[in-house]
């Protein structure tokens, strides 16, 4: 008999741990502080590889959670 692999407990505060450098996406996209990042820029950045793409995808996910 095989034992089932135990899953890690998902942290309730995963968002706080996911955002290590606040403002990094805004800086990478060249959007001034206090202005919204346009949807067009966010979608284009989400297709990129690397950290910028990861941050953009997370931003899109967090935006959906607000509703």
N, C-alpha and C positions, 0 to 999 in steps of 0.2 A: 504494500500500500504506500502510495506517495502522500506526503504531507503537503497541504496547500501552503504556498508561500504567504507569509503574513504581509499585509499591505501596511505601508507607513501611514500613521494618522495624519490626515490633512490638517494643516494648521488653520485655525479660524481667522488668523490675521495674516493671510498670505499676501495681501495687497501691500501691506506695510513692508514686508520683507522683499517684495518684488521691485519696489521703487527704491533703488539704492542712490540714484543721482537725480533728484528732482530738477527739472529744467534742462536736462541734457538733450532731450528731443527737440525742444524749442530752439535751443542754441544751434543744434545740427541743421535744422531746417531754416534758420535765419529769420525766425519770426520774433518781432520785438516783444518784450515783456509787457503783459497787460492786454495783448491782442490774442484773438483766437487763432489757432492753426486751421487753415482752410481745409475743407474736406478733400479737395483735389490734391493738395500737398501731402496730406496724411495717407491717402490711398496710394500715391506714388511711392512714398517712403516705406509703406507696408510691404511692397513687392521686393524691396532691396534685401540683400543678405547682410548678415552681421548685426551688430548692436543697434544700429539705427532702425533696421527693419524690425527687430524684436521689440524695441520701444514703441514703434508706431503701431504694431499689432496689439500690444498691450493697451495702448491708448484707445484704440478702437473698441477693444473688449470692455474696458472700464467705462467708456461712453455708453455702451449698451446697458450697463448695469444701472445707470442713473434713472432710466425710465421706470 
